[in-house]
């Protein structure tokens, strides 16, 4: 990430809210540092629709 920082476009996709990242990293200070680096100069898009993969998976389960 250091080589990419402020030089190239980087896209992250996550399926959990940013507010829940404390549970992932188990350390609020580390979590804050990671998020600070990730969201600086960022645009965040929240997509509330079901993903195509999830829709396909659910359709396959129903068959």
Steps between C-alpha positions, in 0.01 A plus 500: 500500500785740568613480137144568378414773749409829329633372166253251359132418514421224748156346538390311809175316529373381834179339609494640852462852626808703583367548853536124556871487422592521871366146528719385211831647618425472877691823564333838467828691459620277215155512342496881514847518341404264218175681429672839514743387230227337288242777502734798464423655158242224443153481361282246675203350318246306700314249287188367665389264222568129516808397308463300180701218657266486798194503275642219284588298808152539650339403168713186481400406854132532414531263201 
